[in-house]
Amino acid sequence: MVRLLVNILVLVINILYRNRPYPRFYVLETVARVPYFSYLSVLHFYETLGRWRKADWLKVHFAETWNELHHLLIMESLGGNNAWGDRFLARHAALLYYWIIVVLYALSPRSAYHFMELVEEHAYESYDHFLTSEAEHLKTQPAPQVALNYYREGDLYMFDEFQTGHPPESRRPQINNLYDVFVAIRDDEREHVKTMVACQEPTAQKTFKSPHTPELPSNIAAERT
């Protein structure tokens, strides 16, 4: 079912946005934010019931929504949301996928994380293909201010927080033109894939932590396991 949901999303986007890259990326980023909201909703519900309290999961998933939000803002700055029909499709697809992933995450968190792993893999491949085909043009275009604000001048704590495969402050994209912006976005998607894979590990509920969470002394860690 997970792969079917992803294939439907990819098929619709491929058919409707074959030669419209910025609207395509706008729709993709609108929908891509939604599963992280679904995870947060279910995790908050569990915590309210006293069933499970894992602050690191909440931190990382919120940072993922923050990253995807800035991808979305970049696409909007490039005109990706100019058409009413694109906004209508993106928002209604996002609403549908929100509830689907809420139910899926409540029933099988690993399946819900696998869903996002596949979505982020598709996003990485889409941006990589776009960079290959449009490199020369993109290198002549200035970087949008929203991208400069996010990657160079923004809340870099949040930028580090979704990248569980890296120690904090180890990745700082160079943003000099629009090509660099899309390289950074593409590489962000790869980091999302890594985090989704980490969330599916059999021991993740005990071992998963945010990049800024310090290592506990071995005696305290043993007491908490």
SULQUIKA-V675223 format. One line per field, one symbol per residue. ss: DSSP state (a for helix, b for strand, c for the rest). phi: phi as a letter, one per 20 degrees, with the letter a starting at -180 (. if undefined). psi: psi as a letter, one per 30 degrees, with the letter a starting at -180 (. if undefined). A space follows every 50 residues. Layout:
# SULQUIKA-V675223
ss: ???
phi: ???
psi: ???
This chain:
# SULQUIKA-V675223
ss: caaaaaaaaaaaaaaaccccaaaaaaaaaaaaaaaaaaaaaaaaaaaaac ccccaaaaaaaaaaaaaaaaaaaaaaaccccccaaaaaaaaaaaaaaaaa aaaaaaacaaaaaaaaaaaaaaaaaaaaaaaaaaaaaaccccccaaaaaa aaaccaaaaaaccccccccccccccccaaaaaaaaaaaaaaaaaaaaaac cccaaaaccccccccccaaaaaaac
phi: .gffffffgfffffffcgdcfffgffffffffffgfffgffffffgfffm eaccffffffffffffffgfgffffffenfdfegfffffffffffffgff fgffffebgfffffgfgffffffgffffffffedgffffedfffffffff edceefgffffedfecfgmeccfeddbfgffffffgfgffffggfffffe fgeffedfbfgefffeggffgffee
psi: eeeeeeeeeeeeeeefhegieeeeeeeeeeefeeeeeeeeeeeeeeeefg ekjieeeeeeeeeeeeeeeeeeeeeefggfgekeeeeeeeeeeeeefeee eeeeeeejeeeeeeeeeeeeeeeeeeeeeeeefgeeeeffklkkeeeeee fefaifeeefffifgklkgfjjkkjfaeeeefeeeeeeeeeeeeeeeeff kegefffkllffklkkkeeeeeff.
